[in-house]
């Protein structure tokens, strides 16, 4: 029976096939270099998505970073009873409930980054193991990540994209259900006021987003109720200026009560578009370069992956000559069975191997032979031997 043995490689350089050299211009090598770039991009996208989804209040703090100064300037928005009709948020420690649109955006960014990391790792595995089925799966993943990249680019650069309409609808609904004149513990009101004052805007789409706003003035012994058409935060900065605190406070009440009837004192632009333009102006340059570059790299990776599948194959085999000791003092004929090559038994045994040590199957083949007996006379007990008497 055959047995499995391990055959070491020969160190004789003269009998070994020449080594193949690394070729930078081979499609598979270029593909692996681009995959390293994709790996770093994927990590960046996962981190960015986690910030958007779980730590979005840090982005809000960057947006309202000037609120502390404005809060000091607009101290006259309070009446003598200490009631503030324009409460501002100076620092966010948690993100107010603004709908699930930001959660969806973060999930899309995380998904893009995760898939990019996965297909980059799979490409390395496929390249070193020569598994073309994995390369085929990579092509599918790359197409999915390209689709997600295009979706994100649409969100960043197209203000009329459907995602923005969904976000505006959710925020408008939140304003109509949660916004109040006095914030108390209502962080959403303070957040909206800060954005409206800083960006000189009103509401999400405009001043018409607000309905049924009331304010009860407790300055006097008999509380006085006011019906506002819009928040005082929608009033232009000139309304917050005056000779006395009482006059400024009355100007704010008048502006909020008249609303669009006194349009010259009201900021008419919607805040969603203003914040959108602020983000574009601040990040558009490097974001444009990064996203366009990654879309082009991903598209190139599809072509390189297909080309690699067509050009790569099993590594060339080496022919190494080795001698085999005799078995039981007899000559040995050895058959080396390897797929897809088969080496017949020569006088000098030949092993056809790849990178040693490898396992080959050695099969012993009996070859009859005879020798002259050392015994002086025939021995019946040895009559069946191969000795010549």
VENFEN-V70622 format. One record per residue. N is the residue number from 1. RES is the residue in one small letter. PHI is phi in whole degrees, -180 to 180 (* if undefined). PSI is psi in whole degrees, -180 to 180 (* if undefined). BURIAL is # if it has 9 or more other C-alpha atoms within 8 Angstrom, else .. Layout:
n: (N N)
res: (RES RES)
phi: (PHI PHI)
psi: (PSI PSI)
burial: (BURIAL BURIAL)
//
This chain:
n: (1 2 3 4 5 6 7 8 9 10 11 12 13 14 15 16 17 18 19 20 21 22 23 24 25 26 27 28 29 30 31 32 33 34 35 36 37 38 39 40 41 42 43 44 45 46 47 48 49 50 51 52 53 54 55 56 57 58 59 60 61 62 63 64 65 66 67 68 69 70 71 72 73 74 75 76 77 78 79 80 81 82 83 84 85 86 87 88 89 90 91 92 93 94 95 96 97 98 99 100 101 102 103 104 105 106 107 108 109 110 111 112 113 114 115 116 117 118 119 120 121 122 123 124 125 126 127 128 129 130 131 132 133 134 135 136 137 138 139 140 141 142 143 144 145 146 147 148 149 150 151 152 153 154 155 156 157 158 159 160 161 162 163 164 165 166 167 168 169 170 171 172 173 174 175 176 177 178 179 180 181 182 183 184 185 186 187 188 189 190 191 192 193 194 195 196 197 198 199 200 201 202 203 204 205 206 207 208 209 210 211 212 213 214 215 216 217 218 219 220 221 222 223 224 225 226 227 228 229 230 231 232 233 234 235 236 237 238 239 240 241 242 243 244 245 246 247 248 249 250 251 252 253 254 255 256 257 258 259 260 261 262 263 264 265 266 267 268 269 270 271 272 273 274 275 276 277 278 279 280 281 282 283 284 285 286 287 288 289 290 291 292 293 294 295 296 297 298 299 300 301 302 303 304 305 306 307 308 309 310 311 312 313 314 315 316 317 318 319 320 321 322 323 324 325 326 327 328 329 330 331 332 333 334 335 336 337 338 339 340 341 342 343 344 345 346 347 348 349 350 351 352 353 354 355 356 357 358 359 360 361 362 363 364 365 366 367 368 369 370 371 372 373 374 375 376 377 378 379 380 381 382 383 384 385 386 387 388 389)
res: (x x x x x x x x x x x x x x x x x x x x x x x x x x x x x x x x x x x x x x x x x x x x x x x x x x x x x x x x x x x x x x x x x x x x x x x x x x x x x x x x x x x x x x x x x x x x x x x x x x x x x x x x x x x x x x x x x x x x x x x x x x x x x x x x x x x x x x x x x x x x x x x x x x x x x x x x x x x x x x x x x x x x x x x x x x x x x x x x x x x x x x x x x x x x x x x x x x x x x x x x x x x x x x x x x x x x x x x x x x x x x x x x x x x x x x x x x x x x x x x x x x x x x x x x x x x x x x x x x x x x x x x x x x x x x x x x x x x x x x x x x x x x x x x x x x x x x x x x x x x x x x x x x x x x x x x x x x x x x x x x x x x x x x x x x x x x x x x x x x x x x x x x x x x x x x x x x x x x x x x x x x x x x x x x x x x x x x x x x x x x x x x x x x x x x)
phi: (* -75 -133 -91 -128 -106 -111 -74 -76 -81 -91 -75 -68 -72 -101 -102 -66 -62 -75 -80 -100 -70 -113 -63 -86 -67 -54 -66 -73 -63 -61 -65 -65 -66 -68 -65 -62 -63 -61 -66 -63 -62 -64 -60 -68 -65 -63 -63 -64 -66 -65 -64 -83 -112 -129 -66 -65 -68 -69 -65 -63 -65 -78 -110 -62 -94 -66 -64 -66 -67 -62 -70 -67 -102 -65 -79 -76 -101 -93 -66 -86 85 -81 -104 -90 -136 -67 -117 -101 -92 -158 -98 -101 -139 -89 -62 -72 -123 100 -97 -65 -70 -64 -65 -60 -61 -66 -65 -65 -64 -62 -61 -65 -64 -65 -64 -64 -63 -71 -68 -65 -63 -65 -64 -62 -64 -68 -83 -99 55 -106 -71 -66 -71 -62 -64 -66 -60 -60 -63 -64 -64 -62 -65 -67 -64 -62 -67 -62 -62 -63 -66 -61 -62 -64 -73 -114 -111 -68 -100 -65 -57 -58 -68 -65 -63 -63 -62 -62 -66 -69 -62 -62 -68 -61 -70 -103 -122 -75 -133 -70 -93 -75 61 -99 -84 -69 -64 -63 -64 -64 -63 -62 -61 -66 -65 -72 -67 -95 50 -135 -148 67 -93 -97 162 -65 -73 -75 -95 -143 56 -95 -127 -140 -107 -85 -102 -63 -105 -65 -107 -56 -113 -99 -117 -105 -99 -85 -158 -70 -66 -66 -82 -76 -67 -61 -65 -69 -83 -112 -176 -80 -141 -62 -63 -67 -64 -63 -67 -62 -66 -63 -65 -62 -69 -71 -75 62 -70 -67 -120 -61 -65 -104 -121 -78 -95 -73 -75 -77 -61 -67 -68 -66 -60 -67 -63 -66 -61 -64 -85 -125 -62 -57 -74 -66 -59 -61 -65 -70 -64 -62 -70 -65 -66 -64 -63 -64 -65 -65 -62 -64 -66 -66 -63 -65 -66 -64 -84 -106 -83 -156 -65 -65 -62 -87 -107 -106 -120 -94 -144 -99 -121 -66 -70 -107 55 63 -116 -64 -115 -111 -119 -103 -107 -102 -139 -95 -101 -100 -131 -108 -67 -76 -95 -66 -98 -57 -117 -104 -101 -130 -100 -99 -74 -75 -128 -102 -123 -102 -101 -115 -77 -120 -73 -123 -65 -150 -141 -134 -77 -71 -88 -81 -71 -142 -64 -118 -58 -71 -110 -64 -87 -77 -99 -74 -94 -100)
psi: (147 152 154 125 163 128 119 155 154 142 2 110 -26 -21 0 143 149 144 144 143 153 127 110 -27 -1 141 -41 -35 -41 -40 -43 -36 -43 -30 -30 -43 -43 -35 -47 -38 -42 -41 -43 -43 -38 -44 -44 -42 -38 -37 -45 -41 -40 -22 41 -18 -25 -35 -37 -39 -36 -30 -33 27 -21 8 -30 -44 -43 -35 -37 -40 -33 33 -19 4 -1 149 -177 -19 0 10 130 118 -5 65 137 157 119 -26 131 127 -23 160 125 159 113 19 176 7 -37 -34 -42 -43 -45 -39 -39 -43 -42 -41 -43 -46 -42 -46 -36 -44 -42 -49 -25 -44 -42 -35 -40 -43 -45 -37 -42 -25 -5 50 98 -23 -33 -38 -38 -41 -32 -38 -42 -45 -38 -42 -38 -43 -35 -42 -41 -39 -44 -40 -44 -41 -39 -40 -41 -37 -13 102 -14 8 147 -31 -40 -35 -40 -44 -44 -42 -44 -42 -39 -43 -37 -38 -47 -21 -25 -19 134 161 -51 126 -42 -118 13 95 -25 -42 -46 -39 -48 -40 -43 -45 -43 -39 -43 -44 2 56 -179 124 -162 -54 -22 -174 -22 -1 -20 138 146 52 129 152 130 113 119 23 -39 172 -28 109 141 129 132 141 117 142 -26 165 157 -23 -19 -10 148 160 -26 -27 -26 7 141 178 -30 163 -42 -40 -42 -42 -41 -36 -40 -42 -42 -43 -45 -35 -43 -35 -130 -13 -21 59 -26 -20 11 138 119 -17 144 146 -28 -48 -34 -44 -38 -45 -35 -45 -42 -46 -32 -32 1 -41 -60 -30 -41 -48 -46 -47 -42 -41 -43 -34 -42 -41 -43 -41 -40 -34 -33 -48 -42 -36 -44 -43 -38 -38 -32 -25 -24 152 -173 147 151 144 153 145 119 129 135 152 150 129 154 156 122 40 21 156 147 136 122 129 129 113 114 139 132 4 149 128 117 162 109 178 -44 110 138 131 125 110 171 -110 112 160 139 171 127 162 119 127 122 132 121 131 114 144 169 151 159 131 146 -7 142 -25 163 141 115 -30 -19 16 -27 1 178 10 144 126 *)
burial: (. . . . . . # . . . . . . . . # . . . . . . . . . . # # # # # # . # # # . # # . # # # # # # # # # # # # # . # # # # # # # . . # # . # . . # # . . . . # # # # . . . # # # # # # # # . # . . # . . . # . # # # # # # # # # # # # # # # # # . # # # # # # # # # . . # # . . # # # . # # . # # # . # # . # # # . # # # # . . . # . # . . # # # # # . # # # . # # # . . # # # # # . . # # # # # # # # # # # # # # # # # # # # # # . # # . . # # # . # # . . . . # . . # # # # # # # # # # # . . # # . . . . # . # # # . # # # . # # # # # . . # # . # # # # # # # # # # # # . . # # . . . # . . . . . . # . . # # . # # # . # # . # # # # # # . . . . . . . . # # # # . . . . . . . . . . # # # # # # . . . . . # . # . . . # # # # # # . . . # . # # # # # . . . . . . . . . . . . . . . . . . . . . . . . .)
//
